[in-house]
């Protein structure tokens, strides 16, 4: 039973098999993205598991990794395994005989999927509280299939509503898993500047530098499904070629390339690919008092639709303003449906606004309130183009772009802090 060595109730894992490499990478992603000394605690560690391998791979100088054996391993087997990896790793990994011996950590990972009722899941998470530092993240997997675990997953989300990091669906695991990253106390905004962009399995790799967002995979799958149905229903007709040939360009709309983010700490990067529509100073009471420098960028249907975070910070609010669907390049677009993501940063309040347009009617936002986000990190997408606006404190930033410039999300510098 998972966590059988702990002083709090156990939760069954009998129906679940292991955690594969992709799910393990997602489970340990919060540890991997820290670029300063960090302590991670893996509970239910198996010496041969992908979770331990991913945690060890994430180790940096100054980091500490604490392992507590699960039922498929022992402390002695873990020690032998870690010793065999060399002194550099062995010096940074502690194996304890019981969870009671572990010290509080910045990232706590449950090494095996958590199943059971919501009440059992709550008991497990409550029992972990003494092992969490301020702003620590708990990373836990639950089966993605319907059943008793559905209530547990919902409970995990409710508990993390104020400070949660979010969740990822890992389909390429047997069985498919949801990885929940939960924060139960407020994180220090200053830590965001020390983070690398979060690993998100929501994109499917096509090449080393190009991914397709999961929305594109689903859309292409629907197109191919329609093609199969059409060919089955009317085998003599060539109509099935229409949806079949549409699958590739539909997937291409959701391409998600890797991007290199500038190293200049004063740089503010573009939130999306596209053409600069306006650079102006204005007020927006929805973001607070004072004047803002706004850089608005139009995305055509040919641009990359994945949106990025322009500056490091902590998400403090997210809300959607109702409106119309006017052409995003016109003045009327100011009154379109818009999703506001508000960030607390070292330089003040920053807003990223995803606006719909004439064609774009669907906004996806993947950074829950409380999340620490790194500059250049993926934050969501707008389906089929439209517009993104970045709001910066006007008295603290200077624009580096002008109307008509082409920008690349996460790479182009649109402003610099003074």
N, C-alpha and C positions, 0 to 999 in steps of 0.2 A: 504494500500500500504506500502511495506517495506520502512523504512527510511522516512516516511512522516513527521516526526518531525524534519528533518534535513534541513539545508539551501541550499542543493544542490538537483539536479533533482531526482525524484523518479524512481524506476524501478519496474515493475509489478511483483507480485508473484501469480496472480490469478490461473494459471494452476497447481500450485504446492501445495501439502499437506505439512505435517510437516517434521521435522527432528527427526529421531528415535535415540535411545540410542547409536548405533554404529557410526552413522554419527556425533552425538553430541560429542562423545569422540574424533573423528578425528578432528572436528572443534576446540576443546579446547586443543588439544594435545600440542601445543607450550607453552601454559600457564602451563600445568601439568608437563612438563619436566624441568622447571626451579627450581633449588635447592637454589636460593638466592632470596632476596626480589624482587618481580615482580608486576607490575600493569597491569591488564587486563581490557579492556573495551568491554562490550557486547552491541551491538546496535540492537534494535528490540527485546528486551528480553520479553519473555512471562513467567509469574510467574509459570505456570504449565509445561513449556517446558523442554525437555531433555537437551537442551543447557545450561540453567541456572543450572540445577541439576549437569551437568558435570563440569561446571565452579566452582560451590561451592565445589564440591568434590575435585577439584584440589588445593584448598586453602591451603597454608602453613603459619606458623607464619611469619609475616613481609610482606605478600602479601596484595594487595588491589584489590578488584573487584568492578568495576563501572558498573552499569546497567542503560540502557536507555530503557524505555518501548516501545514495538511495538504496532501495532493497535489492537492486541488481548489481551492487558493488559493495566494497568495504573500504574503510579508511586505509587499510594496508595495500589494497590493490591500487587505490588512487595514488598513494605515495610512490609505489613502484613505477606507475605510469609516468608521473610527473618527473621523477628522478631520471627516467630514461630519456626525457626530452632535453636534458642539458642543464647546466648550472644557472644559466641566465634566466630560464623559466622557473626552475626550482627555487631560486632566491626570491621570487615574486609571488609564489603560490603557497598558501597555508592549507593543510588538510586538518580538519578538526574531527574529533571522534563523535561529537554530538553538536546539535545546533546551539545548545546552551553555552558552548565555549566560543561561539562566533561573536565578533564585534559588530557594531552597527556599520552599515555599508551605504554607499551612494547609489548603488544599483543592486537590486535583489532579484534573482532569476530562479523561478521554479523549473527544475530540470525536466519534469515530466508533465504531460497535460493534466489539467485539473478538471475533474468531473464531479457529478453529484448535484445536490440541490443548492439553491441560492443560500440557504441557511448554513449549509456546510462550507460553502465557499466563503461566506462572510466570516465564519469562525476561523478559517485558515488565515485569511487576510488580517483579521484582528490580532491573531497570534504573532504576526510578523512585525507589528508596530514597534516593538522594542529593538528591532534590528535595522531600523531605518534612520538615516541622518535627516536633517532638515532638507526638504525638497527632494528626497530620494525617490527613485522610480522602482516600482515592482513590475516585473515582466512575467506574464503567465500565459500559457496556451490553454485553449479549450477546444474541443471538437467542434467543427463547423456544421456538423450534421444536426438536424432537429432532434429534440428529446429533452431529457432532464437538464442537460447542460445549457439549454436555451435560457432558462430562468437564471442560472448561475451567471451567465455572461451578461444578462441584463442587469443583474445586481452589481456586478463589477463596474459596469458603466455608471450606474447611479452613484456608487460610492466615489467615483473619480470625477464626477461632473464639474467640480469647482477647479480642480488642479490637474485633470487627466491629460495624458499625452496622446491617447487615441488607440486605435486598433488597426490591424492589418489582416487581410485574408490571404492565407497561403494555400492555394489550390494544389500546388505541386508538392504535396506531401501525402503520405498514406497513413491515416485518413487526412483529408483537408483540415487545417487548423486555423483558428483565429488567435492572433497574438495580441493580447491586451497589455498596454503599457500604462500604468496607473500611478498617479502622484497624489499623495494624501496631505501634503502640506505645501505651502507656497514656495516656489523656487526663486532664488536670487536672480534678478534680471541680468546682473553683470556676468553671470556664468554663460549666458548665451554667446558672448563674444569668443568664448573658448571652445565652442562646439563645432564639429564638422556637420554638414548637412545629414539629416537622418536617412538611414537606409529604409527604403519603402519597397516592398515586394509587389506594389500595385502596378509596376511596369514589367513587361515581359521582355527580356533581352533578345535582340535580333542579331546584333553584332556587338563587338566590344564597346563601341561608342554610341550605339543607337538602341533604344528600347521602344516598345509600343505600350501606351497606357492601357490598363485593364478595360477601360471603356471602349477602346478601339478593338481589342480582342473580342469583346462581347458583340460589338456591332458587326465585325467581320464574320463572326460565327453565325449570327442571325442571317446575314446575307447568303452564306454558304448553305445554311439550313433551308432557306427559301428555294435556293437553286436545286437542292436535292428533292424537295417536295414537288417542284415544278417538273423536274425530269421524270419523277416517278409517276406523276399524274398524267403527263402527256409526253411519253418517250419519243414520239415522232416530231415534236416541236423543238425549235431552237430557243424558245423563250427563256429556258433555264440559264442560258449564257448571260443574260442581262444581270441578274443578281450575282452570278458567279464572278463575272468580270468586275463588278462593283466592289467586291470584298477587299481587294488590294488598295484601291484609292481611299476607301472608307477607313481602313486601318491606318493609312498614311496620314489622315487628318489628325490622328492621335499619337503621332510619333513623339518620342520623348528622349532627345539626345542628351548625352553627358555634356556638361559645361564646366569650363575652368573659370573660377571666380577670382577677381583681382585680389592681390595680397595687401593692397593699400588699406589700412584700417579706417581711413577717412572716406573711402569710396562708398557711394550708394549705387546699387546696381539696378538695372531694369527689371521690372516684375514680369515682363513678357517680351516676346519678339514683336516687331511691328514698326509702324511709322509714328513719329512724334506728332501729335495733333495740336497740342498747346503746352506752353510753359508760362504759368501765371501765378500771381499772388492773390489769395482770396481767403474768405472765412467760411467755416462750416461748423455750425454749432453742434452737429452730431459728433464731431471729434473733439470738441472742447473749445475753450476760449483762445483768442489769439489768431494771428494770421498764419496761413500755410502757403508753402510753395508747392504747387501742384504740377506734376508732369503727367500728361495724358497720352497714352499710346493706343493706336488703332491696330487691331489684328485682322488681317484679311483671312479668307478661307484657306489660303495657301501657307499662312504662318503656322509655327508651332503654337499649340493652344495651351500647353502646360504653363501654369503661372508659378513664379518664384518669389521668395521673400527678399525684399530689397535691402534690409538691414537686419542685424541680429537683435533679438529682443524676446519679450514674453507676450503671448497673446492675452490681452485683458478683456476683450469684448468681440462679439461677432453678432451682426444683425443684418436683416434684409429690409430694404426700403422698397415698397410697392411702387409700380409705375407702368409705363408703356414699353413699346418695342420699336422705337424710332430708329432710323439709320444712325449707327454709332458715330458717323463722321459729321453729323449735323448738330446744331445747337439744341435741338429737341431731345437729344440723347441724355441731356442733363437730368431729364425726368423719367428715364428708363428704370426698370427694375435693377437694383444695385445691391451687392453684398459687401458690407463693410467689415474688414478685419482690422482691429485696432491693436497696435503694439505699444508696449512700454519699452523704451530703449534708454541707453545712457545719455541720449541727446534730446529726450522728450518724447511726446506722443507722435507716432507715425501711423498713417492709415494706408491700407491697400484696398482699393475699391474695384471690384469686378462688375462691369456693367454689361447688360444684355444689349442686343442690337436688333436689326431687322430680321436676321436669320437666327442668330444665337438666342436660344430660349432657355438654356440649361446651364446653371453655375454649379460647379463642384468645389467645395472647400474642405480640406482635410487636416486642418490644424485647430483642434479644439481649444477652448479657453483654458489658460493655465500652461499651455505648452511653451517650452523654450524652443526657439527656432534660430537656426544659423543663417547667415547671409547666403543667398543663392539657393536655399533649400526649397524643394518642391512644396507648394501649398495647395494646389488644386488645379482646376482648368475651367475654361469656358468653351462649351461645345460650339464649334464652327465659327470661331472668330470673335468679333466685337471689340471691347475696349477695357484697358486697365489703367487706373489712376493711382499715382503714388503721392501722398500728402506728407510733406516734411515741415517741421517748424521753420517758418520763413526767416527768423532771425538767427538761425544756426546752420543753414545750408545754402550753397550757391549752385545753381544749375550749370551743367557742363554740356547740355544739348540744346538745340534750337528746333523750331518747327520744321518738319520735313525730314529730319534725320532718321535714319534707320537704326534700330537698336536690337540687341540680342539679349534675351532674358538670362539673368545671372552673370553675364559677361560684360555687357556694355555699362560704362559708368555714366549715370544720368545726373549725378550731383555729388558734391563733396562737402563734408562737414567742415565748418570753420575751425 
